[in-house]
């Protein structure tokens, strides 16, 4: 009897990890990975500015799932079986020493993404995975009682007893999933900076605050954390997280609308009270003296100017109206959003195969027996910090474990 064939479409993190886990678990199978490009693991190589943010040191599944705007609940069970600690153990046992940074992000000690990619490629080679590059998959077909038939661009056909789709946010991968009976949520960008052409920000590129807040006006979507002014608008962890949680509403608006920005911790009312106290305490000092050590001087001067407060005036001369305007600029400034900007080299989408159509104990389709999904092709996405790779490792590992014949 011939060995069963497993075909994995997609040579990224999830696809290759699924192939390795499958080949190491099911020695009787033949595992073939089809990658359209000339370079496998392309996202691994550019992740984290070329350092590869392998995962995040969050080891409690219920805490871990809170970092996924979509798909967290579905991942709770899988994270009890393969979580960041397991991923870290795997890479370290495959020759990649890791380090955890103060914010919880995990990187190779080498600070080189090539270390991570090479460990995966070496494991694939050792386990007998056949990795084929520059392969154009044209069609995938399945008839009742027969294997999957994968037709390539040169006319070659591959028969697959098990088929894994690990094509990320690719429209073609979504089309194949649909053709095999699945519902697909439309893919939209999920990690990006905001284009905000506002004179209050002009010339302040590089200025940041350690703890601010940003909200999409008219919605409940808001995020706290570091804010960074860029040459095109706003970025930083709070903005990137907000772009993820609000991905669909931002897409529906065409990335246009208004944002409410708070440049320091505390409510508008608290800011008003602090300014009043400071006006009493520092009456003879100029308004260039900032009451808030967490607001950089350049930003403070700009907020004072746009609150129409005389820069050379004294705190004692600050009227109630001027004080209120200044508090508004600090804790409730309204800014116009006109578009989005890429977040470094990383690109994550929200959208993909509808989750209730997949068995998250095995990653097998509930619609098409023998079909499995791994990684970003599913309607799962995490915020930045290694969470998207952890989704790839977990769903890839589960897929590999369950390619049973």
LINVEN-V550511 format. One record per backbone hydrogen bond with DSSP energy under -1.0 kcal/mol. CO is the residue of the C=O (numbers start at 1). NH is the residue of the N-H. E is the energy in kcal/mol with one decimal. If there is no record, write none. Layout:
co=<CO	CO>
nh=<NH	NH>
e=<E	E>
//
This chain:
co=<4	5	5	6	7	8	9	11	12	13	14	15	16	17	18	19	20	21	22	26	30	31	32	33	34	35	37	41	42	43	47	50	52	55	56	60	61	64	65	67	70	71	73	75	77	78	78	83	84	85	86	87	88	89	91	92	97	99	101	104	105	106	107	108	112	113	114	115	116	117	118	119	120	121	122	123	124	125	130	132	136	139	141	143	148	149	150	151	151	152	156	158	160	162	163	164	165	167	170	171	172	173	174	175	176	177	178	183	185	188	193	194	195	196	198	198	201	204	207	209	212	213	214	215	216	221	223	225	226	227	228	229	232	233	234	235	236	237	238	239	240	241	242	244	246	247	248	249	250	251	257	258	259	260	261	262	267	268	269	270	271	272	273	274	275	276	277	278	282	283	285	286	292	296	297	298	299	300	301	302	303	304	305	310	313	314	315	319	320	321	322	323	324	325	326	327	328	330	333	335	337	339	341	343	348	350	352	353	354	355	357	359	359	363	364	368	370	371	372	375	377	378	381	386	387	388	389	390	391	392	393	394	395	396	397	398	400	402>
nh=<30	161	162	32	164	34	166	41	16	17	18	19	20	21	22	23	24	25	26	29	6	130	8	132	10	135	134	45	46	47	52	113	54	106	58	64	65	67	68	383	381	75	76	79	80	81	82	87	88	89	90	91	92	93	96	95	109	107	104	57	101	54	99	111	115	117	118	119	120	121	122	123	124	125	126	127	129	128	33	35	153	151	149	146	160	141	158	138	139	155	152	150	148	7	372	9	374	170	174	175	176	177	178	179	180	182	181	354	352	350	341	234	338	198	201	202	204	207	229	227	225	262	223	260	219	216	214	212	238	209	235	206	196	230	194	228	240	241	242	243	244	245	246	247	250	251	252	253	255	254	337	217	335	215	333	213	271	272	273	274	275	276	277	278	279	280	281	282	285	316	315	289	295	300	301	302	303	304	305	306	307	309	308	313	287	317	318	323	324	325	326	327	328	329	330	331	332	263	261	259	257	195	193	346	190	188	185	379	357	358	366	362	363	373	359	371	163	365	165	378	353	380	70	390	391	392	393	394	395	396	397	398	399	400	401	402	403	404>
e=<-2.6	-1.7	-1.7	-2.7	-2.7	-3.0	-2.6	-2.4	-2.5	-2.1	-2.3	-2.1	-2.5	-2.7	-2.4	-2.8	-2.5	-1.3	-3.2	-1.8	-3.2	-3.0	-3.3	-3.0	-2.7	-2.2	-2.4	-1.9	-1.1	-1.7	-3.2	-2.6	-1.5	-2.4	-2.7	-2.7	-2.3	-1.7	-1.5	-2.4	-1.9	-1.5	-1.0	-2.6	-1.1	-1.2	-2.4	-2.2	-2.8	-2.3	-2.4	-2.4	-2.4	-2.2	-2.3	-1.2	-2.8	-2.4	-2.7	-3.1	-3.0	-1.2	-2.8	-1.9	-1.5	-2.4	-2.8	-1.6	-1.8	-2.5	-2.7	-2.1	-2.3	-2.3	-2.7	-2.0	-2.5	-1.1	-2.7	-2.7	-2.6	-2.5	-2.9	-2.3	-2.8	-2.4	-2.6	-2.7	-1.5	-2.0	-3.3	-3.0	-2.7	-2.3	-2.8	-3.0	-1.7	-1.7	-2.0	-2.2	-2.3	-2.2	-2.3	-2.4	-1.3	-2.3	-2.0	-2.6	-1.6	-2.9	-2.2	-1.9	-2.6	-1.8	-1.8	-1.1	-2.1	-2.5	-2.9	-2.0	-2.1	-3.1	-2.4	-2.4	-1.7	-2.3	-2.2	-2.8	-2.1	-2.2	-3.0	-3.2	-1.9	-2.4	-2.6	-2.5	-2.6	-2.4	-2.1	-2.5	-1.2	-2.5	-2.7	-1.3	-2.7	-2.0	-2.5	-1.2	-2.7	-1.5	-2.5	-2.1	-2.7	-2.1	-1.7	-2.3	-2.1	-2.4	-2.2	-2.2	-2.4	-2.2	-2.3	-2.3	-2.3	-1.4	-2.8	-3.1	-1.8	-2.4	-2.9	-2.0	-1.9	-2.6	-2.8	-1.6	-2.5	-2.6	-2.1	-2.3	-1.2	-2.1	-1.5	-1.7	-2.3	-1.0	-1.6	-2.7	-2.1	-2.3	-2.4	-2.3	-2.1	-2.0	-2.0	-2.9	-2.6	-3.1	-2.9	-3.0	-1.9	-2.6	-2.4	-1.2	-2.7	-2.5	-3.4	-1.9	-1.4	-1.8	-3.1	-1.2	-3.6	-2.0	-2.9	-2.0	-2.6	-3.5	-2.7	-1.6	-2.7	-2.7	-1.3	-1.7	-1.8	-1.6	-2.9	-2.8	-2.5	-2.1	-2.5	-2.5	-2.1	-2.5	-2.4	-1.4	-1.0	-2.1>
//
